Amino acid sequence: MVSSLSVETTPRAVLAGGMELRVKRAYDTADPSDGFRVLVDRLWPRGVSTERAAIDLWAKDTTPSPELRREWHAAPDDEWGAYADRYRAELAHETAPALARLAEELRRHPIVTLVYAAHDERHNHAVVLEEALRGLLPG
């Protein structure tokens, strides 16, 4: 199992059917209450062992494209909105099949935690991915 994150340990919302979708940093301690832990980064979190991460699924195919990822890491913080919009467009188009497969898998679990490595807990791709998944999951 591999997982960890600190955006929130508590669910942001309980979806229909009682499913909880959470977001957490990979460097935070994994906990059994995290439920099904999904790593949503293209690269493995630096310095985090597979045991410590406790990840159940690595959803590389739903992450930002390598080009978008490189551009974002070089961009100033005030360009967050443009980055988020470009990632939403990827999720709606080229990444849509992978997003649908991920949503289908997540429906099987009562508690799901999306795990990411970014330092900024509010301005990162996991927040955008969570928003997209909420649109596909019952609720």
N, C-alpha and C positions, 0 to 999 in steps of 0.2 A: 504494500500500500504506500502511496506517496502523496503528501499534501501539506499545506500550511498557508496562512495568510492572516492579515490583521485589519482589513478594512472594517469588518464587523464580525463579531463572534455570534451575535444574535441574528436571527433571520430578519431580512428587510421586510418580508411579507410572507404570509402563508398563502399559498395558491390553493385553488379549488382542490378538493380531495385531501386537504391537509398537508400537501407537499411544501417543504421549506427550501428556498433557494438562498444561499449565502455566498459571501465573497470573503477571502482571507489571504493574507500574505504567506508566501512559502517559507518565510523565515520565522513565522510564529509557530508555536508548538502545536503539532497535530493532536487532536482530541477525539475520542470515540463519538462525542456529541456532534462532530462535524459530518457524520454520516458518510455518504459516498463522495470521496474527494476526487476532483477532476483538475488536473494541471492544464491550464489554458495558456501556456507559454510555448513558443516554438523551440526555445532552448531550455535545457535543464537548469534550474536555479543554481548558481555558483555556490559551492561549498555546502550544499545540502545533500546528505546521503539519501538513498532510496528508502532506507529504513526510517529515517527521521521524517521524511516527507510524507510517508504513508499514502501515496497516490494510488487510487483504484483505476483511473483511466487518464491517459495523456491525450488530450484533444488537440493535437498539433494542427490538424486541418481546419480548425476554426479560428486560428490566430491571424493577426494581421500579416499581409504578404511581407516577404523579406524587404522589398523596396520601401513599403510604407513604414515598416519597423525602423529601418536605417534612417529614413527622413525624420521620423518622430524623435529619435534619440538625438539628432542634430538640431532640432527645432527649439526655439524659445518657448517657455511655458505658456505665453499668451496666445500661442497658436493651437491650443488644445482643441478648440471647437472645430477647426478645419480638419484636424487629424481625426477626431471622433466622427465627423461627417464622412470622411473618406473610408474609414473602417466600416461604418454602417452601410455604405455603398458596396463594399466588398462582401459583407454578410448578406446583402440582398441579391447579389448577382453571382460572382464566381465562387463564393464560399457557401452559397445557399444550400446545396445538397449536403455538405458536411454539417452545417448547422441543423438541418432537419434530422439527420442521423443522430446527432448529439441530443437533441430534444427528445427523440424517441427513446434513447437509452435512459435519459434522466427521469422520464415518466415512471420508470420501474422502481424508483427510490424515494422514500418519504422525506429524506433530508439530503440535500446536495450542497456541497461547498466547492465553489470555483476558486482554485488556488493560482496565484500569480506572484511574480518576483519583484515587480516594480516597487520603487520606494514611495511614490506618491499614491496615497490610498484613494484619492478622489479623481485624479486625472490619469487613468490608465485604461488599457483595452479591456480588462476584465469587467469594468463598470459598463462599458458599451455592450459587451457580450451578454452580460446579465440582463440588460434591458432588452436585447434582441430575443433572448430565450424566454423572458416573461411574456413576450408577444406570441410565442409558439406553444407555451405550456398552458394547461388548463388554469383558469383563474379569472 
